[in-house]
Amino acid sequence: NNCTYCIASHTASAFGKGMTDGMFKELQAVIGMANETNKLVTGYQVEVDERFKPPLPKK
């Protein structure tokens, strides 16, 4: 949600539970790729695949 407090508290908590600098950098890379993909799909107005449209099948 891009809240400064949330980012700081969750980051501190993750480091407190053993996250390394390398893990943090990898996490940031994954978040960046997801954000970029989301922006591209939104910009190109890509249609949702039929299999993902509601109603979703029950398991």
PyMOL Python script that loads the backbone (N, CA, C, O; Angstrom):
from pymol import cmd

cmd.read_pdbstr("""\
ATOM      1  N   ASN A   1       0.809  -1.195   0.000  1.00  0.00           N
ATOM      2  CA  ASN A   1       0.000   0.000   0.000  1.00  0.00           C
ATOM      3  C   ASN A   1       0.857   1.266   0.000  1.00  0.00           C
ATOM      4  O   ASN A   1       0.329   2.377   0.032  1.00  0.00           O
ATOM      5  N   ASN A   2       2.154   1.097  -0.035  1.00  0.00           N
ATOM      6  CA  ASN A   2       3.108   2.213  -0.126  1.00  0.00           C
ATOM      7  C   ASN A   2       3.086   3.128   1.097  1.00  0.00           C
ATOM      8  O   ASN A   2       3.482   4.290   1.009  1.00  0.00           O
ATOM      9  N   CYS A   3       2.624   2.611   2.235  1.00  0.00           N
ATOM     10  CA  CYS A   3       2.593   3.373   3.486  1.00  0.00           C
ATOM     11  C   CYS A   3       3.981   3.312   4.125  1.00  0.00           C
ATOM     12  O   CYS A   3       4.519   2.226   4.343  1.00  0.00           O
ATOM     13  N   THR A   4       4.554   4.465   4.423  1.00  0.00           N
ATOM     14  CA  THR A   4       5.899   4.525   4.997  1.00  0.00           C
ATOM     15  C   THR A   4       5.992   3.729   6.294  1.00  0.00           C
ATOM     16  O   THR A   4       6.969   3.014   6.515  1.00  0.00           O
ATOM     17  N   TYR A   5       4.987   3.848   7.147  1.00  0.00           N
ATOM     18  CA  TYR A   5       4.989   3.113   8.416  1.00  0.00           C
ATOM     19  C   TYR A   5       4.967   1.610   8.166  1.00  0.00           C
ATOM     20  O   TYR A   5       5.741   0.870   8.773  1.00  0.00           O
ATOM     21  N   CYS A   6       4.085   1.153   7.276  1.00  0.00           N
ATOM     22  CA  CYS A   6       3.972  -0.282   6.981  1.00  0.00           C
ATOM     23  C   CYS A   6       5.276  -0.829   6.402  1.00  0.00           C
ATOM     24  O   CYS A   6       5.737  -1.898   6.802  1.00  0.00           O
ATOM     25  N   ILE A   7       5.860  -0.102   5.473  1.00  0.00           N
ATOM     26  CA  ILE A   7       7.112  -0.539   4.860  1.00  0.00           C
ATOM     27  C   ILE A   7       8.194  -0.677   5.923  1.00  0.00           C
ATOM     28  O   ILE A   7       8.897  -1.687   5.966  1.00  0.00           O
ATOM     29  N   ALA A   8       8.331   0.325   6.776  1.00  0.00           N
ATOM     30  CA  ALA A   8       9.363   0.295   7.819  1.00  0.00           C
ATOM     31  C   ALA A   8       9.127  -0.834   8.815  1.00  0.00           C
ATOM     32  O   ALA A   8      10.061  -1.556   9.163  1.00  0.00           O
ATOM     33  N   SER A   9       7.894  -0.993   9.276  1.00  0.00           N
ATOM     34  CA  SER A   9       7.624  -2.009  10.298  1.00  0.00           C
ATOM     35  C   SER A   9       7.745  -3.422   9.741  1.00  0.00           C
ATOM     36  O   SER A   9       8.297  -4.298  10.407  1.00  0.00           O
ATOM     37  N   HIS A  10       7.240  -3.659   8.534  1.00  0.00           N
ATOM     38  CA  HIS A  10       7.337  -5.003   7.947  1.00  0.00           C
ATOM     39  C   HIS A  10       8.777  -5.349   7.583  1.00  0.00           C
ATOM     40  O   HIS A  10       9.198  -6.496   7.732  1.00  0.00           O
ATOM     41  N   THR A  11       9.532  -4.363   7.109  1.00  0.00           N
ATOM     42  CA  THR A  11      10.942  -4.594   6.782  1.00  0.00           C
ATOM     43  C   THR A  11      11.726  -4.921   8.044  1.00  0.00           C
ATOM     44  O   THR A  11      12.514  -5.867   8.054  1.00  0.00           O
ATOM     45  N   ALA A  12      11.522  -4.156   9.102  1.00  0.00           N
ATOM     46  CA  ALA A  12      12.213  -4.416  10.368  1.00  0.00           C
ATOM     47  C   ALA A  12      11.847  -5.792  10.915  1.00  0.00           C
ATOM     48  O   ALA A  12      12.708  -6.511  11.421  1.00  0.00           O
ATOM     49  N   SER A  13      10.581  -6.155  10.815  1.00  0.00           N
ATOM     50  CA  SER A  13      10.129  -7.457  11.291  1.00  0.00           C
ATOM     51  C   SER A  13      10.789  -8.590  10.500  1.00  0.00           C
ATOM     52  O   SER A  13      11.228  -9.586  11.076  1.00  0.00           O
ATOM     53  N   ALA A  14      10.854  -8.426   9.180  1.00  0.00           N
ATOM     54  CA  ALA A  14      11.466  -9.462   8.340  1.00  0.00           C
ATOM     55  C   ALA A  14      12.953  -9.619   8.653  1.00  0.00           C
ATOM     56  O   ALA A  14      13.452 -10.740   8.749  1.00  0.00           O
ATOM     57  N   PHE A  15      13.656  -8.506   8.811  1.00  0.00           N
ATOM     58  CA  PHE A  15      15.076  -8.588   9.187  1.00  0.00           C
ATOM     59  C   PHE A  15      15.216  -9.231  10.567  1.00  0.00           C
ATOM     60  O   PHE A  15      16.151  -9.996  10.804  1.00  0.00           O
ATOM     61  N   GLY A  16      14.301  -8.926  11.465  1.00  0.00           N
ATOM     62  CA  GLY A  16      14.326  -9.515  12.799  1.00  0.00           C
ATOM     63  C   GLY A  16      14.109 -11.017  12.791  1.00  0.00           C
ATOM     64  O   GLY A  16      14.571 -11.722  13.689  1.00  0.00           O
ATOM     65  N   LYS A  17      13.403 -11.511  11.772  1.00  0.00           N
ATOM     66  CA  LYS A  17      13.144 -12.942  11.652  1.00  0.00           C
ATOM     67  C   LYS A  17      14.179 -13.642  10.780  1.00  0.00           C
ATOM     68  O   LYS A  17      14.037 -14.824  10.467  1.00  0.00           O
ATOM     69  N   GLY A  18      15.235 -12.902  10.382  1.00  0.00           N
ATOM     70  CA  GLY A  18      16.339 -13.550   9.685  1.00  0.00           C
ATOM     71  C   GLY A  18      16.512 -13.219   8.219  1.00  0.00           C
ATOM     72  O   GLY A  18      17.372 -13.806   7.563  1.00  0.00           O
ATOM     73  N   MET A  19      15.731 -12.304   7.682  1.00  0.00           N
ATOM     74  CA  MET A  19      15.924 -11.938   6.282  1.00  0.00           C
ATOM     75  C   MET A  19      17.306 -11.303   6.116  1.00  0.00           C
ATOM     76  O   MET A  19      17.711 -10.460   6.916  1.00  0.00           O
ATOM     77  N   THR A  20      18.020 -11.713   5.075  1.00  0.00           N
ATOM     78  CA  THR A  20      19.346 -11.159   4.802  1.00  0.00           C
ATOM     79  C   THR A  20      19.237 -10.009   3.809  1.00  0.00           C
ATOM     80  O   THR A  20      18.189  -9.800   3.197  1.00  0.00           O
ATOM     81  N   ASP A  21      20.334  -9.265   3.657  1.00  0.00           N
ATOM     82  CA  ASP A  21      20.351  -8.194   2.654  1.00  0.00           C
ATOM     83  C   ASP A  21      20.092  -8.758   1.263  1.00  0.00           C
ATOM     84  O   ASP A  21      19.389  -8.143   0.461  1.00  0.00           O
ATOM     85  N   GLY A  22      20.661  -9.932   0.975  1.00  0.00           N
ATOM     86  CA  GLY A  22      20.451 -10.570  -0.324  1.00  0.00           C
ATOM     87  C   GLY A  22      18.994 -10.927  -0.556  1.00  0.00           C
ATOM     88  O   GLY A  22      18.467 -10.734  -1.652  1.00  0.00           O
ATOM     89  N   MET A  23      18.344 -11.448   0.475  1.00  0.00           N
ATOM     90  CA  MET A  23      16.923 -11.785   0.368  1.00  0.00           C
ATOM     91  C   MET A  23      16.090 -10.531   0.135  1.00  0.00           C
ATOM     92  O   MET A  23      15.148 -10.539  -0.658  1.00  0.00           O
ATOM     93  N   PHE A  24      16.444  -9.456   0.831  1.00  0.00           N
ATOM     94  CA  PHE A  24      15.717  -8.195   0.678  1.00  0.00           C
ATOM     95  C   PHE A  24      15.857  -7.662  -0.743  1.00  0.00           C
ATOM     96  O   PHE A  24      14.883  -7.192  -1.330  1.00  0.00           O
ATOM     97  N   LYS A  25      17.062  -7.733  -1.294  1.00  0.00           N
ATOM     98  CA  LYS A  25      17.284  -7.266  -2.671  1.00  0.00           C
ATOM     99  C   LYS A  25      16.501  -8.106  -3.666  1.00  0.00           C
ATOM    100  O   LYS A  25      15.929  -7.575  -4.618  1.00  0.00           O
ATOM    101  N   GLU A  26      16.473  -9.423  -3.449  1.00  0.00           N
ATOM    102  CA  GLU A  26      15.704 -10.291  -4.340  1.00  0.00           C
ATOM    103  C   GLU A  26      14.211  -9.984  -4.243  1.00  0.00           C
ATOM    104  O   GLU A  26      13.513  -9.951  -5.257  1.00  0.00           O
ATOM    105  N   LEU A  27      13.728  -9.762  -3.032  1.00  0.00           N
ATOM    106  CA  LEU A  27      12.328  -9.397  -2.834  1.00  0.00           C
ATOM    107  C   LEU A  27      11.988  -8.121  -3.590  1.00  0.00           C
ATOM    108  O   LEU A  27      10.952  -8.047  -4.250  1.00  0.00           O
ATOM    109  N   GLN A  28      12.852  -7.120  -3.497  1.00  0.00           N
ATOM    110  CA  GLN A  28      12.621  -5.857  -4.192  1.00  0.00           C
ATOM    111  C   GLN A  28      12.598  -6.059  -5.705  1.00  0.00           C
ATOM    112  O   GLN A  28      11.812  -5.419  -6.403  1.00  0.00           O
ATOM    113  N   ALA A  29      13.455  -6.945  -6.216  1.00  0.00           N
ATOM    114  CA  ALA A  29      13.475  -7.227  -7.655  1.00  0.00           C
ATOM    115  C   ALA A  29      12.168  -7.880  -8.095  1.00  0.00           C
ATOM    116  O   ALA A  29      11.616  -7.524  -9.137  1.00  0.00           O
ATOM    117  N   VAL A  30      11.672  -8.829  -7.310  1.00  0.00           N
ATOM    118  CA  VAL A  30      10.411  -9.502  -7.639  1.00  0.00           C
ATOM    119  C   VAL A  30       9.253  -8.510  -7.603  1.00  0.00           C
ATOM    120  O   VAL A  30       8.401  -8.516  -8.491  1.00  0.00           O
ATOM    121  N   ILE A  31       9.221  -7.660  -6.583  1.00  0.00           N
ATOM    122  CA  ILE A  31       8.172  -6.641  -6.488  1.00  0.00           C
ATOM    123  C   ILE A  31       8.237  -5.701  -7.686  1.00  0.00           C
ATOM    124  O   ILE A  31       7.204  -5.333  -8.246  1.00  0.00           O
ATOM    125  N   GLY A  32       9.439  -5.315  -8.077  1.00  0.00           N
ATOM    126  CA  GLY A  32       9.611  -4.435  -9.232  1.00  0.00           C
ATOM    127  C   GLY A  32       9.103  -5.061 -10.517  1.00  0.00           C
ATOM    128  O   GLY A  32       8.445  -4.399 -11.320  1.00  0.00           O
ATOM    129  N   MET A  33       9.413  -6.359 -10.716  1.00  0.00           N
ATOM    130  CA  MET A  33       8.936  -7.045 -11.924  1.00  0.00           C
ATOM    131  C   MET A  33       7.417  -7.150 -11.931  1.00  0.00           C
ATOM    132  O   MET A  33       6.781  -6.950 -12.966  1.00  0.00           O
ATOM    133  N   ALA A  34       6.834  -7.466 -10.772  1.00  0.00           N
ATOM    134  CA  ALA A  34       5.378  -7.568 -10.688  1.00  0.00           C
ATOM    135  C   ALA A  34       4.729  -6.222 -10.978  1.00  0.00           C
ATOM    136  O   ALA A  34       3.719  -6.155 -11.679  1.00  0.00           O
ATOM    137  N   ASN A  35       5.300  -5.159 -10.446  1.00  0.00           N
ATOM    138  CA  ASN A  35       4.773  -3.816 -10.670  1.00  0.00           C
ATOM    139  C   ASN A  35       4.872  -3.439 -12.144  1.00  0.00           C
ATOM    140  O   ASN A  35       3.934  -2.881 -12.712  1.00  0.00           O
ATOM    141  N   GLU A  36       6.011  -3.746 -12.759  1.00  0.00           N
ATOM    142  CA  GLU A  36       6.195  -3.428 -14.178  1.00  0.00           C
ATOM    143  C   GLU A  36       5.193  -4.184 -15.044  1.00  0.00           C
ATOM    144  O   GLU A  36       4.593  -3.618 -15.958  1.00  0.00           O
ATOM    145  N   THR A  37       5.019  -5.477 -14.742  1.00  0.00           N
ATOM    146  CA  THR A  37       4.067  -6.288 -15.504  1.00  0.00           C
ATOM    147  C   THR A  37       2.656  -5.741 -15.353  1.00  0.00           C
ATOM    148  O   THR A  37       1.910  -5.663 -16.329  1.00  0.00           O
ATOM    149  N   ASN A  38       2.290  -5.363 -14.136  1.00  0.00           N
ATOM    150  CA  ASN A  38       0.968  -4.806 -13.889  1.00  0.00           C
ATOM    151  C   ASN A  38       0.752  -3.536 -14.699  1.00  0.00           C
ATOM    152  O   ASN A  38      -0.310  -3.355 -15.295  1.00  0.00           O
ATOM    153  N   LYS A  39       1.744  -2.658 -14.726  1.00  0.00           N
ATOM    154  CA  LYS A  39       1.624  -1.402 -15.479  1.00  0.00           C
ATOM    155  C   LYS A  39       1.493  -1.667 -16.976  1.00  0.00           C
ATOM    156  O   LYS A  39       0.703  -1.009 -17.654  1.00  0.00           O
ATOM    157  N   LEU A  40       2.266  -2.629 -17.500  1.00  0.00           N
ATOM    158  CA  LEU A  40       2.188  -2.951 -18.931  1.00  0.00           C
ATOM    159  C   LEU A  40       0.816  -3.504 -19.297  1.00  0.00           C
ATOM    160  O   LEU A  40       0.212  -3.087 -20.285  1.00  0.00           O
ATOM    161  N   VAL A  41       0.328  -4.448 -18.492  1.00  0.00           N
ATOM    162  CA  VAL A  41      -0.975  -5.057 -18.765  1.00  0.00           C
ATOM    163  C   VAL A  41      -2.077  -4.006 -18.700  1.00  0.00           C
ATOM    164  O   VAL A  41      -2.989  -4.006 -19.526  1.00  0.00           O
ATOM    165  N   THR A  42      -1.994  -3.120 -17.727  1.00  0.00           N
ATOM    166  CA  THR A  42      -2.979  -2.048 -17.606  1.00  0.00           C
ATOM    167  C   THR A  42      -2.886  -1.091 -18.786  1.00  0.00           C
ATOM    168  O   THR A  42      -3.905  -0.698 -19.354  1.00  0.00           O
ATOM    169  N   GLY A  43      -1.673  -0.720 -19.151  1.00  0.00           N
ATOM    170  CA  GLY A  43      -1.474   0.207 -20.266  1.00  0.00           C
ATOM    171  C   GLY A  43      -1.957  -0.349 -21.596  1.00  0.00           C
ATOM    172  O   GLY A  43      -2.558   0.363 -22.401  1.00  0.00           O
ATOM    173  N   TYR A  44      -1.685  -1.636 -21.816  1.00  0.00           N
ATOM    174  CA  TYR A  44      -2.102  -2.275 -23.069  1.00  0.00           C
ATOM    175  C   TYR A  44      -3.547  -2.757 -23.022  1.00  0.00           C
ATOM    176  O   TYR A  44      -4.078  -3.231 -24.026  1.00  0.00           O
ATOM    177  N   GLN A  45      -4.179  -2.638 -21.870  1.00  0.00           N
ATOM    178  CA  GLN A  45      -5.561  -3.077 -21.661  1.00  0.00           C
ATOM    179  C   GLN A  45      -5.748  -4.521 -22.119  1.00  0.00           C
ATOM    180  O   GLN A  45      -6.639  -4.830 -22.910  1.00  0.00           O
ATOM    181  N   VAL A  46      -4.891  -5.390 -21.603  1.00  0.00           N
ATOM    182  CA  VAL A  46      -4.925  -6.806 -21.945  1.00  0.00           C
ATOM    183  C   VAL A  46      -6.191  -7.434 -21.370  1.00  0.00           C
ATOM    184  O   VAL A  46      -6.515  -7.244 -20.197  1.00  0.00           O
ATOM    185  N   GLU A  47      -6.900  -8.183 -22.207  1.00  0.00           N
ATOM    186  CA  GLU A  47      -8.116  -8.869 -21.765  1.00  0.00           C
ATOM    187  C   GLU A  47      -7.762  -9.972 -20.775  1.00  0.00           C
ATOM    188  O   GLU A  47      -6.717 -10.613 -20.891  1.00  0.00           O
ATOM    189  N   VAL A  48      -8.629 -10.184 -19.816  1.00  0.00           N
ATOM    190  CA  VAL A  48      -8.447 -11.261 -18.844  1.00  0.00           C
ATOM    191  C   VAL A  48      -8.728 -12.587 -19.536  1.00  0.00           C
ATOM    192  O   VAL A  48      -9.713 -12.714 -20.264  1.00  0.00           O
ATOM    193  N   ASP A  49      -7.857 -13.586 -19.309  1.00  0.00           N
ATOM    194  CA  ASP A  49      -8.080 -14.918 -19.872  1.00  0.00           C
ATOM    195  C   ASP A  49      -9.418 -15.459 -19.386  1.00  0.00           C
ATOM    196  O   ASP A  49      -9.812 -15.228 -18.244  1.00  0.00           O
ATOM    197  N   GLU A  50     -10.109 -16.178 -20.259  1.00  0.00           N
ATOM    198  CA  GLU A  50     -11.418 -16.739 -19.914  1.00  0.00           C
ATOM    199  C   GLU A  50     -11.353 -17.575 -18.640  1.00  0.00           C
ATOM    200  O   GLU A  50     -12.277 -17.543 -17.828  1.00  0.00           O
ATOM    201  N   ARG A  51     -10.264 -18.324 -18.462  1.00  0.00           N
ATOM    202  CA  ARG A  51     -10.170 -19.212 -17.295  1.00  0.00           C
ATOM    203  C   ARG A  51     -10.063 -18.449 -15.978  1.00  0.00           C
ATOM    204  O   ARG A  51     -10.260 -19.031 -14.912  1.00  0.00           O
ATOM    205  N   PHE A  52      -9.753 -17.150 -16.040  1.00  0.00           N
ATOM    206  CA  PHE A  52      -9.632 -16.356 -14.823  1.00  0.00           C
ATOM    207  C   PHE A  52     -10.849 -15.480 -14.562  1.00  0.00           C
ATOM    208  O   PHE A  52     -10.929 -14.821 -13.525  1.00  0.00           O
ATOM    209  N   LYS A  53     -11.793 -15.466 -15.490  1.00  0.00           N
ATOM    210  CA  LYS A  53     -12.979 -14.623 -15.316  1.00  0.00           C
ATOM    211  C   LYS A  53     -13.963 -15.286 -14.355  1.00  0.00           C
ATOM    212  O   LYS A  53     -14.090 -16.510 -14.344  1.00  0.00           O
ATOM    213  N   PRO A  54     -14.652 -14.493 -13.558  1.00  0.00           N
ATOM    214  CA  PRO A  54     -15.659 -15.048 -12.649  1.00  0.00           C
ATOM    215  C   PRO A  54     -16.808 -15.649 -13.443  1.00  0.00           C
ATOM    216  O   PRO A  54     -17.019 -15.211 -14.574  1.00  0.00           O
ATOM    217  N   PRO A  55     -17.541 -16.586 -12.957  1.00  0.00           N
ATOM    218  CA  PRO A  55     -17.288 -17.248 -11.681  1.00  0.00           C
ATOM    219  C   PRO A  55     -16.186 -18.299 -11.831  1.00  0.00           C
ATOM    220  O   PRO A  55     -16.149 -19.040 -12.813  1.00  0.00           O
ATOM    221  N   LEU A  56     -15.303 -18.349 -10.855  1.00  0.00           N
ATOM    222  CA  LEU A  56     -14.220 -19.326 -10.873  1.00  0.00           C
ATOM    223  C   LEU A  56     -14.769 -20.701 -10.503  1.00  0.00           C
ATOM    224  O   LEU A  56     -15.698 -20.807  -9.702  1.00  0.00           O
ATOM    225  N   PRO A  57     -14.197 -21.749 -11.085  1.00  0.00           N
ATOM    226  CA  PRO A  57     -14.686 -23.099 -10.765  1.00  0.00           C
ATOM    227  C   PRO A  57     -14.450 -23.442  -9.294  1.00  0.00           C
ATOM    228  O   PRO A  57     -13.449 -23.048  -8.696  1.00  0.00           O
ATOM    229  N   LYS A  58     -15.393 -24.179  -8.737  1.00  0.00           N
ATOM    230  CA  LYS A  58     -15.251 -24.614  -7.345  1.00  0.00           C
ATOM    231  C   LYS A  58     -14.361 -25.843  -7.304  1.00  0.00           C
ATOM    232  O   LYS A  58     -14.396 -26.685  -8.201  1.00  0.00           O
ATOM    233  N   LYS A  59     -13.567 -25.931  -6.252  1.00  0.00           N
ATOM    234  CA  LYS A  59     -12.675 -27.093  -6.104  1.00  0.00           C
ATOM    235  C   LYS A  59     -13.303 -28.149  -5.246  1.00  0.00           C
ATOM    236  O   LYS A  59     -12.699 -29.196  -5.013  1.00  0.00           O
TER     237      LYS A  59
END
""", "prot")
cmd.dss("prot")
cmd.show_as("cartoon", "prot")
cmd.util.cbc("prot")
cmd.orient("prot")
